[in-house]
Structure formats: structure tokens, C-alpha cells
Amino acid sequence: MTRFKAERKFTGINGGIVNINYVERQEELLTVEEASKVCKCNVNTIYALIRQKKIRAMQLPSYRIRVKELDRFIRDNEGEDLGDIIRAYTTK
């Protein structure tokens, strides 16, 4: 069972509300900026998690993350403190 409800809203890059249907669109690719909005964190945090291989991404030429991969990461790390990992990669 996924952490997300069947439909979830987040603010898109252009400032509008974007509806994402996670049941039908698990294969959709998100940019790092879109993933950071879903996770409510800084883009540098997402880049750090990609470099640490906590989030799998593909480079096309910029990074893209599957919705289901982001869902897996959130589900597997819920309640965890990832601060040390993030600080190690964002302060270099």
C-alpha cells in the first residue's frame, strides 16, 4: 500500500496547483524541483539524497525521479533522521 492517497495536490513550478493521481501515474517522472515540493524540502536536499543513493534517479540530462521511487523513499524512511546524510553532502 502506498503512503500517498489516490490523488494528491502540490504547488507546481508555475505556482498553480497540480493534481497528481498516484495510482494511475506511478511511472511519471518528476524533476528535482518537483520532488522537493512534494517532500517540502530544498532542492539541494534531493540532490544530496540522490548522490547518497537514497533516492534512485536517472539523468536525462537533468535528474528525473519516478513518482513510485519517491513514494518508496518516503515510506521506507518515515520517522528516520536523515540529517547527518544530508549535512555531509550539502556542506562540502
HTML snippet that shows the backbone in 3Dmol.js (N, CA, C, O; Angstrom):
<script src="https://3Dmol.org/build/3Dmol-min.js"></script>
<div id="view" style="width:600px;height:400px;position:relative"></div>
<script>
const pdb = `
ATOM      1  N   MET A   1       0.846  -1.176   0.000  1.00  0.00           N
ATOM      2  CA  MET A   1       0.000   0.000   0.000  1.00  0.00           C
ATOM      3  C   MET A   1       0.891   1.239   0.000  1.00  0.00           C
ATOM      4  O   MET A   1       1.838   1.330   0.782  1.00  0.00           O
ATOM      5  N   THR A   2       0.591   2.169  -0.859  1.00  0.00           N
ATOM      6  CA  THR A   2       1.399   3.379  -0.946  1.00  0.00           C
ATOM      7  C   THR A   2       1.021   4.353   0.147  1.00  0.00           C
ATOM      8  O   THR A   2      -0.091   4.323   0.677  1.00  0.00           O
ATOM      9  N   ARG A   3       1.962   5.212   0.474  1.00  0.00           N
ATOM     10  CA  ARG A   3       1.741   6.220   1.500  1.00  0.00           C
ATOM     11  C   ARG A   3       0.778   7.292   1.009  1.00  0.00           C
ATOM     12  O   ARG A   3       0.003   7.844   1.789  1.00  0.00           O
ATOM     13  N   PHE A   4       0.831   7.584  -0.296  1.00  0.00           N
ATOM     14  CA  PHE A   4       0.024   8.650  -0.855  1.00  0.00           C
ATOM     15  C   PHE A   4      -1.411   8.194  -1.053  1.00  0.00           C
ATOM     16  O   PHE A   4      -1.668   7.013  -1.288  1.00  0.00           O
ATOM     17  N   LYS A   5      -2.326   9.113  -0.960  1.00  0.00           N
ATOM     18  CA  LYS A   5      -3.716   8.838  -1.305  1.00  0.00           C
ATOM     19  C   LYS A   5      -3.798   8.720  -2.819  1.00  0.00           C
ATOM     20  O   LYS A   5      -2.827   8.990  -3.525  1.00  0.00           O
ATOM     21  N   ALA A   6      -4.949   8.319  -3.308  1.00  0.00           N
ATOM     22  CA  ALA A   6      -5.120   8.150  -4.750  1.00  0.00           C
ATOM     23  C   ALA A   6      -4.877   9.456  -5.495  1.00  0.00           C
ATOM     24  O   ALA A   6      -4.397   9.443  -6.629  1.00  0.00           O
ATOM     25  N   GLU A   7      -5.196  10.556  -4.881  1.00  0.00           N
ATOM     26  CA  GLU A   7      -4.957  11.848  -5.523  1.00  0.00           C
ATOM     27  C   GLU A   7      -4.368  12.798  -4.508  1.00  0.00           C
ATOM     28  O   GLU A   7      -4.845  12.889  -3.377  1.00  0.00           O
ATOM     29  N   ARG A   8      -3.334  13.503  -4.910  1.00  0.00           N
ATOM     30  CA  ARG A   8      -2.654  14.423  -4.013  1.00  0.00           C
ATOM     31  C   ARG A   8      -2.361  15.696  -4.786  1.00  0.00           C
ATOM     32  O   ARG A   8      -2.116  15.642  -5.992  1.00  0.00           O
ATOM     33  N   LYS A   9      -2.381  16.836  -4.117  1.00  0.00           N
ATOM     34  CA  LYS A   9      -2.108  18.107  -4.780  1.00  0.00           C
ATOM     35  C   LYS A   9      -0.832  18.707  -4.212  1.00  0.00           C
ATOM     36  O   LYS A   9      -0.554  18.582  -3.019  1.00  0.00           O
ATOM     37  N   PHE A  10      -0.059  19.357  -5.071  1.00  0.00           N
ATOM     38  CA  PHE A  10       1.068  20.163  -4.615  1.00  0.00           C
ATOM     39  C   PHE A  10       1.219  21.329  -5.567  1.00  0.00           C
ATOM     40  O   PHE A  10       0.713  21.303  -6.689  1.00  0.00           O
ATOM     41  N   THR A  11       1.918  22.347  -5.111  1.00  0.00           N
ATOM     42  CA  THR A  11       2.096  23.547  -5.914  1.00  0.00           C
ATOM     43  C   THR A  11       3.140  23.291  -6.989  1.00  0.00           C
ATOM     44  O   THR A  11       4.263  22.887  -6.688  1.00  0.00           O
ATOM     45  N   GLY A  12       2.775  23.523  -8.220  1.00  0.00           N
ATOM     46  CA  GLY A  12       3.689  23.309  -9.335  1.00  0.00           C
ATOM     47  C   GLY A  12       4.686  24.443  -9.468  1.00  0.00           C
ATOM     48  O   GLY A  12       4.630  25.430  -8.735  1.00  0.00           O
ATOM     49  N   ILE A  13       5.588  24.288 -10.403  1.00  0.00           N
ATOM     50  CA  ILE A  13       6.661  25.257 -10.629  1.00  0.00           C
ATOM     51  C   ILE A  13       6.086  26.631 -10.965  1.00  0.00           C
ATOM     52  O   ILE A  13       6.628  27.648 -10.531  1.00  0.00           O
ATOM     53  N   ASN A  14       4.997  26.674 -11.731  1.00  0.00           N
ATOM     54  CA  ASN A  14       4.426  27.951 -12.129  1.00  0.00           C
ATOM     55  C   ASN A  14       3.534  28.561 -11.048  1.00  0.00           C
ATOM     56  O   ASN A  14       2.892  29.585 -11.281  1.00  0.00           O
ATOM     57  N   GLY A  15       3.489  27.935  -9.861  1.00  0.00           N
ATOM     58  CA  GLY A  15       2.707  28.473  -8.756  1.00  0.00           C
ATOM     59  C   GLY A  15       1.281  27.973  -8.701  1.00  0.00           C
ATOM     60  O   GLY A  15       0.577  28.216  -7.721  1.00  0.00           O
ATOM     61  N   GLY A  16       0.831  27.261  -9.762  1.00  0.00           N
ATOM     62  CA  GLY A  16      -0.520  26.721  -9.762  1.00  0.00           C
ATOM     63  C   GLY A  16      -0.583  25.392  -9.027  1.00  0.00           C
ATOM     64  O   GLY A  16       0.450  24.798  -8.717  1.00  0.00           O
ATOM     65  N   ILE A  17      -1.776  24.935  -8.753  1.00  0.00           N
ATOM     66  CA  ILE A  17      -1.962  23.646  -8.097  1.00  0.00           C
ATOM     67  C   ILE A  17      -1.937  22.560  -9.167  1.00  0.00           C
ATOM     68  O   ILE A  17      -2.609  22.673 -10.193  1.00  0.00           O
ATOM     69  N   VAL A  18      -1.161  21.511  -8.923  1.00  0.00           N
ATOM     70  CA  VAL A  18      -1.038  20.393  -9.851  1.00  0.00           C
ATOM     71  C   VAL A  18      -1.660  19.172  -9.189  1.00  0.00           C
ATOM     72  O   VAL A  18      -1.300  18.832  -8.062  1.00  0.00           O
ATOM     73  N   ASN A  19      -2.578  18.515  -9.863  1.00  0.00           N
ATOM     74  CA  ASN A  19      -3.150  17.263  -9.356  1.00  0.00           C
ATOM     75  C   ASN A  19      -2.305  16.111  -9.863  1.00  0.00           C
ATOM     76  O   ASN A  19      -2.041  16.006 -11.061  1.00  0.00           O
ATOM     77  N   ILE A  20      -1.880  15.246  -8.951  1.00  0.00           N
ATOM     78  CA  ILE A  20      -1.127  14.063  -9.336  1.00  0.00           C
ATOM     79  C   ILE A  20      -1.933  12.858  -8.879  1.00  0.00           C
ATOM     80  O   ILE A  20      -2.186  12.710  -7.683  1.00  0.00           O
ATOM     81  N   ASN A  21      -2.333  12.010  -9.783  1.00  0.00           N
ATOM     82  CA  ASN A  21      -3.047  10.796  -9.427  1.00  0.00           C
ATOM     83  C   ASN A  21      -1.997   9.698  -9.315  1.00  0.00           C
ATOM     84  O   ASN A  21      -1.537   9.170 -10.327  1.00  0.00           O
ATOM     85  N   TYR A  22      -1.617   9.352  -8.081  1.00  0.00           N
ATOM     86  CA  TYR A  22      -0.518   8.426  -7.849  1.00  0.00           C
ATOM     87  C   TYR A  22      -0.855   6.989  -8.216  1.00  0.00           C
ATOM     88  O   TYR A  22       0.052   6.187  -8.439  1.00  0.00           O
ATOM     89  N   VAL A  23      -2.124   6.649  -8.284  1.00  0.00           N
ATOM     90  CA  VAL A  23      -2.485   5.292  -8.666  1.00  0.00           C
ATOM     91  C   VAL A  23      -2.235   5.085 -10.150  1.00  0.00           C
ATOM     92  O   VAL A  23      -1.679   4.060 -10.544  1.00  0.00           O
ATOM     93  N   GLU A  24      -2.634   6.032 -10.969  1.00  0.00           N
ATOM     94  CA  GLU A  24      -2.515   5.907 -12.418  1.00  0.00           C
ATOM     95  C   GLU A  24      -1.173   6.384 -12.958  1.00  0.00           C
ATOM     96  O   GLU A  24      -0.793   6.004 -14.066  1.00  0.00           O
ATOM     97  N   ARG A  25      -0.447   7.204 -12.204  1.00  0.00           N
ATOM     98  CA  ARG A  25       0.741   7.846 -12.766  1.00  0.00           C
ATOM     99  C   ARG A  25       2.015   7.487 -12.007  1.00  0.00           C
ATOM    100  O   ARG A  25       2.879   8.344 -11.822  1.00  0.00           O
ATOM    101  N   GLN A  26       2.146   6.239 -11.564  1.00  0.00           N
ATOM    102  CA  GLN A  26       3.326   5.815 -10.823  1.00  0.00           C
ATOM    103  C   GLN A  26       4.602   5.896 -11.667  1.00  0.00           C
ATOM    104  O   GLN A  26       5.697   6.023 -11.119  1.00  0.00           O
ATOM    105  N   GLU A  27       4.472   5.824 -12.960  1.00  0.00           N
ATOM    106  CA  GLU A  27       5.645   5.872 -13.833  1.00  0.00           C
ATOM    107  C   GLU A  27       6.022   7.294 -14.237  1.00  0.00           C
ATOM    108  O   GLU A  27       7.025   7.493 -14.922  1.00  0.00           O
ATOM    109  N   GLU A  28       5.243   8.275 -13.827  1.00  0.00           N
ATOM    110  CA  GLU A  28       5.534   9.665 -14.173  1.00  0.00           C
ATOM    111  C   GLU A  28       6.888  10.079 -13.606  1.00  0.00           C
ATOM    112  O   GLU A  28       7.261   9.676 -12.504  1.00  0.00           O
ATOM    113  N   LEU A  29       7.609  10.878 -14.362  1.00  0.00           N
ATOM    114  CA  LEU A  29       8.909  11.370 -13.929  1.00  0.00           C
ATOM    115  C   LEU A  29       8.779  12.779 -13.386  1.00  0.00           C
ATOM    116  O   LEU A  29       8.124  13.625 -13.994  1.00  0.00           O
ATOM    117  N   LEU A  30       9.394  13.032 -12.254  1.00  0.00           N
ATOM    118  CA  LEU A  30       9.407  14.359 -11.636  1.00  0.00           C
ATOM    119  C   LEU A  30      10.801  14.950 -11.742  1.00  0.00           C
ATOM    120  O   LEU A  30      11.796  14.227 -11.692  1.00  0.00           O
ATOM    121  N   THR A  31      10.871  16.254 -11.887  1.00  0.00           N
ATOM    122  CA  THR A  31      12.164  16.929 -11.798  1.00  0.00           C
ATOM    123  C   THR A  31      12.571  16.986 -10.326  1.00  0.00           C
ATOM    124  O   THR A  31      11.765  16.695  -9.441  1.00  0.00           O
ATOM    125  N   VAL A  32      13.815  17.360 -10.071  1.00  0.00           N
ATOM    126  CA  VAL A  32      14.287  17.512  -8.699  1.00  0.00           C
ATOM    127  C   VAL A  32      13.477  18.597  -7.993  1.00  0.00           C
ATOM    128  O   VAL A  32      13.138  18.454  -6.819  1.00  0.00           O
ATOM    129  N   GLU A  33      13.168  19.669  -8.695  1.00  0.00           N
ATOM    130  CA  GLU A  33      12.383  20.752  -8.101  1.00  0.00           C
ATOM    131  C   GLU A  33      10.977  20.273  -7.727  1.00  0.00           C
ATOM    132  O   GLU A  33      10.478  20.603  -6.651  1.00  0.00           O
ATOM    133  N   GLU A  34      10.343  19.504  -8.600  1.00  0.00           N
ATOM    134  CA  GLU A  34       9.013  18.968  -8.293  1.00  0.00           C
ATOM    135  C   GLU A  34       9.072  17.997  -7.117  1.00  0.00           C
ATOM    136  O   GLU A  34       8.196  18.019  -6.253  1.00  0.00           O
ATOM    137  N   ALA A  35      10.095  17.149  -7.078  1.00  0.00           N
ATOM    138  CA  ALA A  35      10.266  16.206  -5.964  1.00  0.00           C
ATOM    139  C   ALA A  35      10.479  16.956  -4.655  1.00  0.00           C
ATOM    140  O   ALA A  35       9.970  16.538  -3.615  1.00  0.00           O
ATOM    141  N   SER A  36      11.227  18.064  -4.691  1.00  0.00           N
ATOM    142  CA  SER A  36      11.454  18.839  -3.475  1.00  0.00           C
ATOM    143  C   SER A  36      10.154  19.479  -2.981  1.00  0.00           C
ATOM    144  O   SER A  36       9.963  19.636  -1.775  1.00  0.00           O
ATOM    145  N   LYS A  37       9.269  19.845  -3.891  1.00  0.00           N
ATOM    146  CA  LYS A  37       7.974  20.408  -3.481  1.00  0.00           C
ATOM    147  C   LYS A  37       7.100  19.336  -2.838  1.00  0.00           C
ATOM    148  O   LYS A  37       6.415  19.605  -1.851  1.00  0.00           O
ATOM    149  N   VAL A  38       7.118  18.127  -3.387  1.00  0.00           N
ATOM    150  CA  VAL A  38       6.351  17.027  -2.803  1.00  0.00           C
ATOM    151  C   VAL A  38       6.868  16.725  -1.399  1.00  0.00           C
ATOM    152  O   VAL A  38       6.082  16.511  -0.476  1.00  0.00           O
ATOM    153  N   CYS A  39       8.204  16.706  -1.239  1.00  0.00           N
ATOM    154  CA  CYS A  39       8.815  16.393   0.066  1.00  0.00           C
ATOM    155  C   CYS A  39       8.900  17.605   0.986  1.00  0.00           C
ATOM    156  O   CYS A  39       9.265  17.476   2.154  1.00  0.00           O
ATOM    157  N   LYS A  40       8.567  18.774   0.465  1.00  0.00           N
ATOM    158  CA  LYS A  40       8.644  20.028   1.231  1.00  0.00           C
ATOM    159  C   LYS A  40      10.042  20.241   1.801  1.00  0.00           C
ATOM    160  O   LYS A  40      10.223  20.462   2.999  1.00  0.00           O
ATOM    161  N   CYS A  41      11.030  20.168   0.901  1.00  0.00           N
ATOM    162  CA  CYS A  41      12.423  20.383   1.285  1.00  0.00           C
ATOM    163  C   CYS A  41      13.132  21.150   0.176  1.00  0.00           C
ATOM    164  O   CYS A  41      12.549  21.420  -0.874  1.00  0.00           O
ATOM    165  N   ASN A  42      14.369  21.492   0.414  1.00  0.00           N
ATOM    166  CA  ASN A  42      15.197  22.229  -0.529  1.00  0.00           C
ATOM    167  C   ASN A  42      15.657  21.297  -1.651  1.00  0.00           C
ATOM    168  O   ASN A  42      15.815  20.097  -1.428  1.00  0.00           O
ATOM    169  N   VAL A  43      15.874  21.835  -2.847  1.00  0.00           N
ATOM    170  CA  VAL A  43      16.361  21.010  -3.959  1.00  0.00           C
ATOM    171  C   VAL A  43      17.723  20.404  -3.644  1.00  0.00           C
ATOM    172  O   VAL A  43      18.020  19.296  -4.088  1.00  0.00           O
ATOM    173  N   ASN A  44      18.554  21.115  -2.883  1.00  0.00           N
ATOM    174  CA  ASN A  44      19.868  20.570  -2.529  1.00  0.00           C
ATOM    175  C   ASN A  44      19.737  19.310  -1.676  1.00  0.00           C
ATOM    176  O   ASN A  44      20.595  18.429  -1.733  1.00  0.00           O
ATOM    177  N   THR A  45      18.680  19.222  -0.898  1.00  0.00           N
ATOM    178  CA  THR A  45      18.424  18.018  -0.105  1.00  0.00           C
ATOM    179  C   THR A  45      18.152  16.837  -1.028  1.00  0.00           C
ATOM    180  O   THR A  45      18.660  15.741  -0.793  1.00  0.00           O
ATOM    181  N   ILE A  46      17.359  17.046  -2.070  1.00  0.00           N
ATOM    182  CA  ILE A  46      17.063  15.973  -3.022  1.00  0.00           C
ATOM    183  C   ILE A  46      18.341  15.556  -3.747  1.00  0.00           C
ATOM    184  O   ILE A  46      18.596  14.364  -3.915  1.00  0.00           O
ATOM    185  N   TYR A  47      19.150  16.534  -4.179  1.00  0.00           N
ATOM    186  CA  TYR A  47      20.422  16.196  -4.825  1.00  0.00           C
ATOM    187  C   TYR A  47      21.317  15.383  -3.894  1.00  0.00           C
ATOM    188  O   TYR A  47      21.954  14.426  -4.334  1.00  0.00           O
ATOM    189  N   ALA A  48      21.373  15.751  -2.613  1.00  0.00           N
ATOM    190  CA  ALA A  48      22.184  15.014  -1.638  1.00  0.00           C
ATOM    191  C   ALA A  48      21.680  13.578  -1.495  1.00  0.00           C
ATOM    192  O   ALA A  48      22.480  12.645  -1.427  1.00  0.00           O
ATOM    193  N   LEU A  49      20.377  13.398  -1.449  1.00  0.00           N
ATOM    194  CA  LEU A  49      19.805  12.060  -1.321  1.00  0.00           C
ATOM    195  C   LEU A  49      20.056  11.221  -2.574  1.00  0.00           C
ATOM    196  O   LEU A  49      20.212  10.003  -2.482  1.00  0.00           O
ATOM    197  N   ILE A  50      20.094  11.859  -3.734  1.00  0.00           N
ATOM    198  CA  ILE A  50      20.435  11.151  -4.979  1.00  0.00           C
ATOM    199  C   ILE A  50      21.900  10.729  -4.941  1.00  0.00           C
ATOM    200  O   ILE A  50      22.221   9.581  -5.249  1.00  0.00           O
ATOM    201  N   ARG A  51      22.793  11.649  -4.565  1.00  0.00           N
ATOM    202  CA  ARG A  51      24.228  11.318  -4.506  1.00  0.00           C
ATOM    203  C   ARG A  51      24.509  10.218  -3.492  1.00  0.00           C
ATOM    204  O   ARG A  51      25.402   9.399  -3.705  1.00  0.00           O
ATOM    205  N   GLN A  52      23.769  10.188  -2.403  1.00  0.00           N
ATOM    206  CA  GLN A  52      23.927   9.177  -1.357  1.00  0.00           C
ATOM    207  C   GLN A  52      23.244   7.857  -1.742  1.00  0.00           C
ATOM    208  O   GLN A  52      23.340   6.860  -1.026  1.00  0.00           O
ATOM    209  N   LYS A  53      22.547   7.875  -2.899  1.00  0.00           N
ATOM    210  CA  LYS A  53      21.810   6.711  -3.402  1.00  0.00           C
ATOM    211  C   LYS A  53      20.657   6.298  -2.495  1.00  0.00           C
ATOM    212  O   LYS A  53      20.297   5.122  -2.431  1.00  0.00           O
ATOM    213  N   LYS A  54      20.084   7.270  -1.797  1.00  0.00           N
ATOM    214  CA  LYS A  54      18.870   7.038  -1.018  1.00  0.00           C
ATOM    215  C   LYS A  54      17.642   7.138  -1.913  1.00  0.00           C
ATOM    216  O   LYS A  54      16.628   6.481  -1.676  1.00  0.00           O
ATOM    217  N   ILE A  55      17.751   7.978  -2.954  1.00  0.00           N
ATOM    218  CA  ILE A  55      16.700   8.104  -3.963  1.00  0.00           C
ATOM    219  C   ILE A  55      17.317   7.760  -5.308  1.00  0.00           C
ATOM    220  O   ILE A  55      18.331   8.338  -5.700  1.00  0.00           O
ATOM    221  N   ARG A  56      16.702   6.815  -6.013  1.00  0.00           N
ATOM    222  CA  ARG A  56      17.189   6.454  -7.346  1.00  0.00           C
ATOM    223  C   ARG A  56      16.639   7.447  -8.356  1.00  0.00           C
ATOM    224  O   ARG A  56      15.455   7.783  -8.333  1.00  0.00           O
ATOM    225  N   ALA A  57      17.507   7.910  -9.238  1.00  0.00           N
ATOM    226  CA  ALA A  57      17.115   8.878 -10.257  1.00  0.00           C
ATOM    227  C   ALA A  57      17.842   8.560 -11.549  1.00  0.00           C
ATOM    228  O   ALA A  57      18.851   7.854 -11.556  1.00  0.00           O
ATOM    229  N   MET A  58      17.323   9.085 -12.629  1.00  0.00           N
ATOM    230  CA  MET A  58      18.007   8.955 -13.911  1.00  0.00           C
ATOM    231  C   MET A  58      18.346  10.353 -14.413  1.00  0.00           C
ATOM    232  O   MET A  58      17.650  11.324 -14.118  1.00  0.00           O
ATOM    233  N   GLN A  59      19.420  10.431 -15.171  1.00  0.00           N
ATOM    234  CA  GLN A  59      19.856  11.730 -15.661  1.00  0.00           C
ATOM    235  C   GLN A  59      19.534  11.832 -17.151  1.00  0.00           C
ATOM    236  O   GLN A  59      20.050  11.054 -17.953  1.00  0.00           O
ATOM    237  N   LEU A  60      18.670  12.800 -17.527  1.00  0.00           N
ATOM    238  CA  LEU A  60      18.146  12.898 -18.901  1.00  0.00           C
ATOM    239  C   LEU A  60      18.149  14.300 -19.498  1.00  0.00           C
ATOM    240  O   LEU A  60      17.052  14.601 -19.969  1.00  0.00           O
ATOM    241  N   PRO A  61      18.998  15.146 -19.593  1.00  0.00           N
ATOM    242  CA  PRO A  61      20.308  15.290 -18.968  1.00  0.00           C
ATOM    243  C   PRO A  61      20.219  15.756 -17.518  1.00  0.00           C
ATOM    244  O   PRO A  61      21.178  15.590 -16.765  1.00  0.00           O
ATOM    245  N   SER A  62      19.084  16.338 -17.109  1.00  0.00           N
ATOM    246  CA  SER A  62      18.943  16.655 -15.691  1.00  0.00           C
ATOM    247  C   SER A  62      18.246  15.478 -15.001  1.00  0.00           C
ATOM    248  O   SER A  62      17.620  14.647 -15.660  1.00  0.00           O
ATOM    249  N   TYR A  63      18.358  15.415 -13.683  1.00  0.00           N
ATOM    250  CA  TYR A  63      17.804  14.285 -12.945  1.00  0.00           C
ATOM    251  C   TYR A  63      16.286  14.238 -13.033  1.00  0.00           C
ATOM    252  O   TYR A  63      15.613  15.268 -13.003  1.00  0.00           O
ATOM    253  N   ARG A  64      15.760  13.017 -13.144  1.00  0.00           N
ATOM    254  CA  ARG A  64      14.328  12.740 -13.089  1.00  0.00           C
ATOM    255  C   ARG A  64      14.112  11.595 -12.103  1.00  0.00           C
ATOM    256  O   ARG A  64      14.898  10.649 -12.049  1.00  0.00           O
ATOM    257  N   ILE A  65      13.039  11.696 -11.329  1.00  0.00           N
ATOM    258  CA  ILE A  65      12.722  10.712 -10.293  1.00  0.00           C
ATOM    259  C   ILE A  65      11.314  10.193 -10.550  1.00  0.00           C
ATOM    260  O   ILE A  65      10.383  10.977 -10.730  1.00  0.00           O
ATOM    261  N   ARG A  66      11.161   8.889 -10.568  1.00  0.00           N
ATOM    262  CA  ARG A  66       9.828   8.303 -10.728  1.00  0.00           C
ATOM    263  C   ARG A  66       8.998   8.564  -9.477  1.00  0.00           C
ATOM    264  O   ARG A  66       9.523   8.563  -8.363  1.00  0.00           O
ATOM    265  N   VAL A  67       7.715   8.784  -9.664  1.00  0.00           N
ATOM    266  CA  VAL A  67       6.806   9.011  -8.543  1.00  0.00           C
ATOM    267  C   VAL A  67       6.847   7.827  -7.591  1.00  0.00           C
ATOM    268  O   VAL A  67       6.872   8.011  -6.374  1.00  0.00           O
ATOM    269  N   LYS A  68       6.855   6.608  -8.134  1.00  0.00           N
ATOM    270  CA  LYS A  68       6.866   5.438  -7.253  1.00  0.00           C
ATOM    271  C   LYS A  68       8.170   5.313  -6.480  1.00  0.00           C
ATOM    272  O   LYS A  68       8.173   4.754  -5.384  1.00  0.00           O
ATOM    273  N   GLU A  69       9.282   5.816  -7.018  1.00  0.00           N
ATOM    274  CA  GLU A  69      10.547   5.816  -6.280  1.00  0.00           C
ATOM    275  C   GLU A  69      10.488   6.800  -5.123  1.00  0.00           C
ATOM    276  O   GLU A  69      10.967   6.502  -4.028  1.00  0.00           O
ATOM    277  N   LEU A  70       9.911   7.959  -5.352  1.00  0.00           N
ATOM    278  CA  LEU A  70       9.750   8.942  -4.288  1.00  0.00           C
ATOM    279  C   LEU A  70       8.815   8.395  -3.209  1.00  0.00           C
ATOM    280  O   LEU A  70       9.052   8.597  -2.018  1.00  0.00           O
ATOM    281  N   ASP A  71       7.771   7.713  -3.620  1.00  0.00           N
ATOM    282  CA  ASP A  71       6.850   7.076  -2.683  1.00  0.00           C
ATOM    283  C   ASP A  71       7.582   6.024  -1.846  1.00  0.00           C
ATOM    284  O   ASP A  71       7.375   5.956  -0.634  1.00  0.00           O
ATOM    285  N   ARG A  72       8.437   5.202  -2.471  1.00  0.00           N
ATOM    286  CA  ARG A  72       9.210   4.191  -1.763  1.00  0.00           C
ATOM    287  C   ARG A  72      10.137   4.826  -0.747  1.00  0.00           C
ATOM    288  O   ARG A  72      10.225   4.364   0.391  1.00  0.00           O
ATOM    289  N   PHE A  73      10.833   5.890  -1.152  1.00  0.00           N
ATOM    290  CA  PHE A  73      11.763   6.571  -0.251  1.00  0.00           C
ATOM    291  C   PHE A  73      11.035   7.108   0.983  1.00  0.00           C
ATOM    292  O   PHE A  73      11.501   6.926   2.108  1.00  0.00           O
ATOM    293  N   ILE A  74       9.912   7.760   0.775  1.00  0.00           N
ATOM    294  CA  ILE A  74       9.156   8.328   1.901  1.00  0.00           C
ATOM    295  C   ILE A  74       8.660   7.217   2.825  1.00  0.00           C
ATOM    296  O   ILE A  74       8.769   7.326   4.047  1.00  0.00           O
ATOM    297  N   ARG A  75       8.122   6.164   2.249  1.00  0.00           N
ATOM    298  CA  ARG A  75       7.610   5.045   3.041  1.00  0.00           C
ATOM    299  C   ARG A  75       8.729   4.366   3.843  1.00  0.00           C
ATOM    300  O   ARG A  75       8.549   4.074   5.026  1.00  0.00           O
ATOM    301  N   ASP A  76       9.878   4.113   3.210  1.00  0.00           N
ATOM    302  CA  ASP A  76      10.987   3.409   3.867  1.00  0.00           C
ATOM    303  C   ASP A  76      11.690   4.249   4.919  1.00  0.00           C
ATOM    304  O   ASP A  76      12.298   3.697   5.836  1.00  0.00           O
ATOM    305  N   ASN A  77      11.621   5.567   4.809  1.00  0.00           N
ATOM    306  CA  ASN A  77      12.368   6.440   5.720  1.00  0.00           C
ATOM    307  C   ASN A  77      11.491   7.249   6.649  1.00  0.00           C
ATOM    308  O   ASN A  77      11.972   8.156   7.327  1.00  0.00           O
ATOM    309  N   GLU A  78      10.220   6.935   6.686  1.00  0.00           N
ATOM    310  CA  GLU A  78       9.309   7.672   7.563  1.00  0.00           C
ATOM    311  C   GLU A  78       9.753   7.524   9.015  1.00  0.00           C
ATOM    312  O   GLU A  78       9.962   6.407   9.488  1.00  0.00           O
ATOM    313  N   GLY A  79       9.897   8.638   9.719  1.00  0.00           N
ATOM    314  CA  GLY A  79      10.317   8.635  11.109  1.00  0.00           C
ATOM    315  C   GLY A  79      11.823   8.596  11.307  1.00  0.00           C
ATOM    316  O   GLY A  79      12.292   8.663  12.444  1.00  0.00           O
ATOM    317  N   GLU A  80      12.598   8.489  10.223  1.00  0.00           N
ATOM    318  CA  GLU A  80      14.058   8.440  10.312  1.00  0.00           C
ATOM    319  C   GLU A  80      14.641   9.850  10.305  1.00  0.00           C
ATOM    320  O   GLU A  80      14.054  10.771   9.737  1.00  0.00           O
ATOM    321  N   ASP A  81      15.799  10.005  10.939  1.00  0.00           N
ATOM    322  CA  ASP A  81      16.535  11.267  10.908  1.00  0.00           C
ATOM    323  C   ASP A  81      17.627  11.144   9.850  1.00  0.00           C
ATOM    324  O   ASP A  81      18.612  10.433  10.053  1.00  0.00           O
ATOM    325  N   LEU A  82      17.459  11.830   8.729  1.00  0.00           N
ATOM    326  CA  LEU A  82      18.423  11.786   7.637  1.00  0.00           C
ATOM    327  C   LEU A  82      19.339  12.999   7.655  1.00  0.00           C
ATOM    328  O   LEU A  82      20.062  13.248   6.690  1.00  0.00           O
ATOM    329  N   GLY A  83      19.313  13.746   8.731  1.00  0.00           N
ATOM    330  CA  GLY A  83      20.079  14.988   8.826  1.00  0.00           C
ATOM    331  C   GLY A  83      21.563  14.805   8.626  1.00  0.00           C
ATOM    332  O   GLY A  83      22.184  15.617   7.940  1.00  0.00           O
ATOM    333  N   ASP A  84      22.165  13.764   9.199  1.00  0.00           N
ATOM    334  CA  ASP A  84      23.603  13.548   9.049  1.00  0.00           C
ATOM    335  C   ASP A  84      23.987  13.285   7.600  1.00  0.00           C
ATOM    336  O   ASP A  84      24.998  13.801   7.123  1.00  0.00           O
ATOM    337  N   ILE A  85      23.199  12.497   6.907  1.00  0.00           N
ATOM    338  CA  ILE A  85      23.464  12.201   5.499  1.00  0.00           C
ATOM    339  C   ILE A  85      23.360  13.470   4.665  1.00  0.00           C
ATOM    340  O   ILE A  85      24.213  13.736   3.819  1.00  0.00           O
ATOM    341  N   ILE A  86      22.327  14.243   4.902  1.00  0.00           N
ATOM    342  CA  ILE A  86      22.102  15.460   4.127  1.00  0.00           C
ATOM    343  C   ILE A  86      23.188  16.483   4.413  1.00  0.00           C
ATOM    344  O   ILE A  86      23.709  17.097   3.482  1.00  0.00           O
ATOM    345  N   ARG A  87      23.545  16.685   5.685  1.00  0.00           N
ATOM    346  CA  ARG A  87      24.595  17.647   6.032  1.00  0.00           C
ATOM    347  C   ARG A  87      25.933  17.257   5.441  1.00  0.00           C
ATOM    348  O   ARG A  87      26.695  18.132   5.030  1.00  0.00           O
ATOM    349  N   ALA A  88      26.247  15.965   5.383  1.00  0.00           N
ATOM    350  CA  ALA A  88      27.520  15.501   4.850  1.00  0.00           C
ATOM    351  C   ALA A  88      27.683  15.874   3.371  1.00  0.00           C
ATOM    352  O   ALA A  88      28.796  16.141   2.918  1.00  0.00           O
ATOM    353  N   TYR A  89      26.591  15.891   2.630  1.00  0.00           N
ATOM    354  CA  TYR A  89      26.666  16.178   1.207  1.00  0.00           C
ATOM    355  C   TYR A  89      26.363  17.618   0.837  1.00  0.00           C
ATOM    356  O   TYR A  89      26.733  18.061  -0.250  1.00  0.00           O
ATOM    357  N   THR A  90      25.702  18.355   1.710  1.00  0.00           N
ATOM    358  CA  THR A  90      25.356  19.741   1.362  1.00  0.00           C
ATOM    359  C   THR A  90      26.375  20.729   1.891  1.00  0.00           C
ATOM    360  O   THR A  90      26.327  21.900   1.514  1.00  0.00           O
ATOM    361  N   THR A  91      27.300  20.310   2.754  1.00  0.00           N
ATOM    362  CA  THR A  91      28.284  21.235   3.315  1.00  0.00           C
ATOM    363  C   THR A  91      29.658  21.061   2.691  1.00  0.00           C
ATOM    364  O   THR A  91      30.609  21.705   3.134  1.00  0.00           O
ATOM    365  N   LYS A  92      29.796  20.213   1.676  1.00  0.00           N
ATOM    366  CA  LYS A  92      31.105  20.016   1.018  1.00  0.00           C
ATOM    367  C   LYS A  92      31.445  21.159   0.118  1.00  0.00           C
ATOM    368  O   LYS A  92      32.504  21.157  -0.510  1.00  0.00           O
TER     369      LYS A  92
END
`;
const viewer = $3Dmol.createViewer("view");
viewer.addModel(pdb, "pdb");
viewer.setStyle({}, {cartoon: {color: "spectrum"}});
viewer.zoomTo();
viewer.render();
</script>
